[in-house]
Amino acid sequence: MQLNDQKRAQILHKYKEMFDILEQYDKTREWPIGRARIDVTLDKKSIKKLKMLKERTGKPISRLIEEAVGNL
């Protein structure tokens, strides 16, 4: 099945994010999606606040941090 240039451009535009992810994988051999574990040092006051938020919302601390960073 051959695609004309217009159809090819439509596909590239529609799935641009996926093609960018695949291009990044080709360059680094690491998936830019998913989760990774890191160690972070926080003061005790911040940890206490995060634990209180965790209890109040029912969300894991990692999710709370991701949401906070995503809003920057």
C-alpha positions in Angstrom: 0.0 0.0 0.0 1.5 3.3 -1.1 0.7 6.6 0.6 0.6 9.9 -1.2 2.4 12.9 0.3 -0.7 14.4 1.7 -1.8 11.3 3.5 1.8 10.8 4.8 1.8 14.4 6.1 -1.6 13.8 7.8 -0.3 10.7 9.6 2.9 12.5 10.7 0.9 15.4 12.1 -1.7 13.2 13.8 1.0 11.0 15.5 3.7 13.6 16.0 4.1 13.0 19.7 4.5 9.2 19.2 7.1 9.7 16.4 9.0 12.1 18.7 9.1 9.5 21.4 10.3 6.9 18.9 13.0 9.3 17.7 14.1 9.9 21.2 14.3 6.2 21.8 16.4 5.7 18.7 18.9 8.3 19.9 19.2 7.2 23.6 17.9 3.6 23.7 15.8 4.6 26.7 12.0 5.1 26.7 11.2 8.7 27.7 7.9 7.5 29.1 7.2 5.5 32.3 8.5 5.9 35.8 12.0 5.8 37.4 13.0 5.7 41.0 15.2 8.5 42.5 16.4 9.4 45.9 15.5 12.9 47.2 16.5 14.6 50.4 13.8 16.7 52.0 13.6 18.5 55.3 11.4 16.8 58.0 8.8 19.5 57.8 8.2 18.9 54.1 8.1 15.1 54.7 5.5 15.6 57.4 3.4 17.8 55.0 3.6 15.2 52.3 2.5 12.4 54.6 -0.5 14.5 55.8 -1.4 15.2 52.2 -1.1 11.5 51.4 -3.5 10.6 54.2 -5.9 13.3 53.2 -6.0 12.6 49.5 -5.2 8.9 49.4 -2.6 9.5 46.7 1.0 8.2 47.0 3.7 10.8 47.8 5.3 10.3 44.4 2.0 11.2 42.6 1.6 14.3 44.8 5.2 15.4 43.8 4.5 14.7 40.1 1.3 16.8 40.2 3.1 19.7 41.9 6.0 19.6 39.4 3.6 19.3 36.5 2.0 22.5 37.6 5.2 24.5 37.4 
